[in-house]
Amino acid sequence: MGPIAPDRAPLLTFEHFVLYEQAGPDFATIARNLSDRMYLGKKLPRLIISDFDEVELQEIDSILKMAKDAPPSSGTPSVPSNGLVSIS
């Protein structure tokens, strides 16, 4: 990782990335507990969680196994002016 501008966070990259969007399985169906924790009662998803319970950890492991066995998504990651990473 190279030098980071003072107003920017480090760029996070992945060796293997899968972007399901609408074509993939329903998140609430494959990871009910994790989905509820992230989305229920909140206007925006909760992105930082550090105290997962055993069921949530099992759901995370299941999602990671699905991604590991899937072909990588096509597209080139880009960082638009708003700083959010997208796939084009």
C-alpha positions as CSV (number, residue, x, y, z in Angstrom):
1,M,0.0,0.0,0.0
2,G,1.5,3.3,-1.0
3,P,1.3,6.7,0.7
4,I,-2.2,7.8,1.7
5,A,-3.4,11.4,1.4
6,P,-4.3,12.9,4.8
7,D,-8.0,13.2,4.0
8,R,-8.3,9.6,2.6
9,A,-8.6,6.2,4.1
10,P,-6.5,3.3,2.8
11,L,-7.8,1.7,-0.4
12,L,-9.1,-1.8,0.4
13,T,-8.6,-4.3,-2.4
14,F,-9.6,-8.0,-2.7
15,E,-7.9,-10.9,-4.5
16,H,-11.4,-12.3,-5.3
17,F,-14.5,-10.2,-5.4
18,V,-18.1,-11.3,-6.2
19,L,-20.8,-8.7,-6.8
20,Y,-24.2,-10.4,-6.8
21,E,-26.5,-7.4,-6.7
22,Q,-30.1,-8.4,-7.8
23,A,-28.8,-11.6,-9.5
24,G,-27.6,-13.3,-6.3
25,P,-29.4,-14.9,-3.4
26,D,-31.4,-12.8,-1.0
27,F,-29.2,-11.7,1.9
28,A,-32.1,-11.9,4.4
29,T,-32.8,-15.5,3.3
30,I,-29.2,-16.8,3.5
31,A,-28.2,-14.8,6.6
32,R,-31.3,-13.9,8.5
33,N,-29.6,-13.0,11.8
34,L,-26.8,-11.0,10.2
35,S,-29.3,-9.2,7.9
36,D,-31.6,-8.3,10.8
37,R,-28.6,-6.9,12.8
38,M,-27.4,-4.8,9.9
39,Y,-30.7,-3.5,8.6
40,L,-33.6,-3.7,11.0
41,G,-34.6,-0.3,12.5
42,K,-31.9,1.6,10.8
43,K,-32.0,4.1,7.9
44,L,-28.6,3.1,6.7
45,P,-26.9,-0.3,7.0
46,R,-24.6,-0.8,9.9
47,L,-21.1,-1.3,8.4
48,I,-18.9,-1.9,11.5
49,I,-19.8,-4.8,13.7
50,S,-17.2,-6.5,15.9
51,D,-19.1,-8.6,18.4
52,F,-20.7,-11.4,16.2
53,D,-22.5,-14.2,17.9
54,E,-22.0,-17.9,16.8
55,V,-24.9,-17.9,14.4
56,E,-23.8,-14.7,12.7
57,L,-20.3,-16.1,12.4
58,Q,-21.7,-19.3,10.8
59,E,-23.7,-17.1,8.3
60,I,-20.6,-15.1,7.5
61,D,-18.6,-18.3,6.9
62,S,-21.4,-19.6,4.6
63,I,-21.3,-16.3,2.5
64,L,-17.5,-16.4,2.2
65,K,-17.7,-20.1,1.0
66,M,-20.2,-19.1,-1.6
67,A,-18.0,-16.3,-2.8
68,K,-14.9,-18.4,-2.8
69,D,-16.5,-21.0,-5.1
70,A,-18.0,-18.4,-7.5
71,P,-16.2,-16.9,-10.5
72,P,-15.0,-13.4,-9.8
73,S,-17.2,-10.5,-11.0
74,S,-16.2,-8.8,-14.2
75,G,-15.6,-5.1,-14.2
76,T,-12.9,-2.7,-13.1
77,P,-13.2,-1.2,-9.6
78,S,-13.3,2.6,-9.7
79,V,-13.4,5.3,-7.1
80,P,-15.8,8.1,-8.0
81,S,-15.5,11.6,-6.6
82,N,-17.8,10.6,-3.6
83,G,-15.2,8.2,-2.5
84,L,-17.4,5.1,-2.7
85,V,-16.0,2.1,-4.5
86,S,-18.1,0.9,-7.4
87,I,-17.8,-1.7,-10.1
88,S,-18.1,-0.5,-13.6
